Amino acid sequence: MHPTPLYCAESARRDTAGQLASRFALPLVAQRPTDGYWLELGPERLELVTSAKHGAVYAEFVEGAARHRREQGGGRGQPVAKAVGLKGAKDLPRVVDATAGLGGDSFVLATLGCHVTMLERSPVAAALLADALERAARDPSTQDIAARMTLVHGNAIDWLAQQAALPREARPDVVFVDPMFPDTDKKSAAAKKGMQAFQHVIGDDLDSAQLLEAAIAAATVRVVVKRPQRGVPIEGVKPSVVLDGKSTRFDLYIIKALRPQDFADAD
Ligand SMILES: C[S@@+](CC[C@H](N)C(=O)[O-])C[C@H]1O[C@@H](n2cnc3c(N)ncnc32)[C@H](O)[C@@H]1O
């Protein structure tokens, strides 16, 4: 896949564009592309845009759906919070979101008080996330939440393998996994939300089975896999528990059940 160019027409933001280009190895171009997909840094935010008729895609933690979630969200009773184990928890888990995407799930968990490390391998998604985080860190209504979110640009399979070698207390409690599957459910859902550009640029995640393995080896409490309600589970280890929702399902892999030997001393 060709690298996605980054264009900035705002003279006041050229330095920021240069920093984004070098941090995420994006080619900075002097002219607005005339076809394909590109990232454009405007006066307000960074967007993924295209010459075709798709809407612009960006990550957002301050306004719109994120504001609604922050103000009216279902608290620890909402499905993603239950899946991660927040309901009734005394201590909040340290969460790694291994497939951060545009950060929607990470944001919900950070809003509920979790510290979330967001791993993202796509330079486009990672740049969109970095821009949204920077805006959230400047806004008084989101700065505390943004302070609990850390972005790491890289492949989660490698990053989690390093974590698995650390002592138990240094490893993440929960690893959250939401890959882009080559199935139709998520594609049509993404298409409805005007996310075709994101889908096209990121592509399918064909290595989810390796990612699940790496997540199980690194997590100390559980791995949570988010799937469309009727989607197939990730190949390999079977989920210990399945939480069904209306459109989304969470497959839980409980470490104590999968690796009881790790808990022998603690019991
Ligand atoms: C379906 S999206 C995640 C959406 C996200 N849960 C949200 O709320 O916005 C999947 C993302 O995971 C990323 N991804 C998949 N496998 C990865 C890996 N091994 N390492 C890092 N990122 C990965 C993809 O680049 C893509 O951006």
The ligand as a MOL file (V3000), in Angstrom:
LIG
                    3D

  0  0  0     0  0            999 V3000
M  V30 BEGIN CTAB
M  V30 COUNTS 27 29 0 0 0
M  V30 BEGIN ATOM
M  V30 1 C -11.5810 -1.6980 13.8640 0
M  V30 2 S -10.2710 -0.5780 14.1480 0 CHG=1
M  V30 3 C -10.4180 -0.2620 15.8830 0
M  V30 4 C -11.4810 0.7290 16.2300 0
M  V30 5 C -11.3930 1.2110 17.6540 0
M  V30 6 N -11.7890 0.1850 18.6080 0
M  V30 7 C -12.1860 2.4940 17.8700 0
M  V30 8 O -12.9850 2.5460 18.8330 0
M  V30 9 O -11.9800 3.4350 17.0950 0 CHG=-1
M  V30 10 C -8.8370 -1.6030 14.1180 0
M  V30 11 C -7.5390 -0.8090 14.2430 0
M  V30 12 O -6.5500 -1.6720 14.7910 0
M  V30 13 C -5.3210 -1.4270 14.1640 0
M  V30 14 N -4.5290 -2.6750 14.3160 0
M  V30 15 C -4.8630 -3.9140 13.9180 0
M  V30 16 N -3.9070 -4.8140 14.2230 0
M  V30 17 C -2.9360 -4.1110 14.8770 0
M  V30 18 C -1.6730 -4.4690 15.4370 0
M  V30 19 N -1.1940 -5.7260 15.3810 0
M  V30 20 N -0.9340 -3.4900 16.0170 0
M  V30 21 C -1.3830 -2.2130 16.0770 0
M  V30 22 N -2.5600 -1.8070 15.5400 0
M  V30 23 C -3.3310 -2.7400 14.9430 0
M  V30 24 C -5.6900 -1.1140 12.7320 0
M  V30 25 O -4.6520 -0.3720 12.0780 0
M  V30 26 C -6.9900 -0.3100 12.9220 0
M  V30 27 O -6.7220 1.0700 13.0150 0
M  V30 END ATOM
M  V30 BEGIN BOND
M  V30 1 1 1 2
M  V30 2 1 2 3
M  V30 3 1 2 10
M  V30 4 1 3 4
M  V30 5 1 4 5
M  V30 6 1 5 6
M  V30 7 1 5 7
M  V30 8 2 7 8
M  V30 9 1 7 9
M  V30 10 1 10 11
M  V30 11 1 11 12
M  V30 12 1 11 26
M  V30 13 1 12 13
M  V30 14 1 13 14
M  V30 15 1 13 24
M  V30 16 1 14 15
M  V30 17 1 14 23
M  V30 18 2 15 16
M  V30 19 1 16 17
M  V30 20 1 17 18
M  V30 21 2 17 23
M  V30 22 1 18 19
M  V30 23 2 18 20
M  V30 24 1 20 21
M  V30 25 2 21 22
M  V30 26 1 22 23
M  V30 27 1 24 25
M  V30 28 1 24 26
M  V30 29 1 26 27
M  V30 END BOND
M  V30 END CTAB
M  END
